[in-house]
């Protein structure tokens, strides 16, 4: 499935300047790519709609395929950004480069604050970064698509549901569906939102005990936009007034691509 090109910041102007750079992130289940200049990127997901060469830089979470869409794939190893190239302090060697990218980018855009980044992609990763810019731990669980596929594969009566959003899960009727497919969607998405909200509350409380600044919560990844209103609802209903969680969940669906472009802006854009 090929996604249309859109601005990373959600604005509608889709012009791409002449000489624009190209960046690529190979994820666990999809490609993520950006055209433009750092701070003014147009992002897409899935098979690229246009040739990506010449690339400014690329990164990969998993194995790099030999070809795409039947064509040989020639990625210059010298342009690859790896974990050790991301200036996230105390990052363990097993940390995925995607998690390092989103953690570092969220921290640099939250001056002086610790951050918690929820990346809702193939996996739901929760990554903490301290106010000092050092990796502070995280959690991992299956993402929405993986949960739905696992339920369909492991049960006789549960179907593989359509991936497209179909419900307003803040509506009381949709929140407690009376049929199977909506119940699968509601159960998985509300469960993920609850995990994010609980982690944010717990992390913020630990920051309070240490006497540190308010925690900033970030949400990114392909399912981030659908989870955003659910997380906001849960935090709004359960958050104690004195808990040091910075006001406003920050949604940034393309945080990893923005970080890749910021770290490798190109030879003429240093």
Secondary structure, DSSP 8 states (H G I E B T S, - for coil): -B---EETTS-S-----TT-EEEEEE-SSSEEEEEEETTEEEEEEBS-SS---S-SEEEESS---SEETTEE----GGGB--GGGS--BT--TTS-HHHHHHHHHHHHTSTT--EEEEEESSEEEEEEE-TTSBEEEEEEEE-HHHHHHHHHHH-SS-----SS----TTSHHHHT-SSHHHHHHHHHHHHHHHHHHHHHHHHHHHHHHTT---BEEEEESTTHHHHHHHHHHHHHHH--TTS-B-SS-EE-TTHHHHHHHHH---TT--
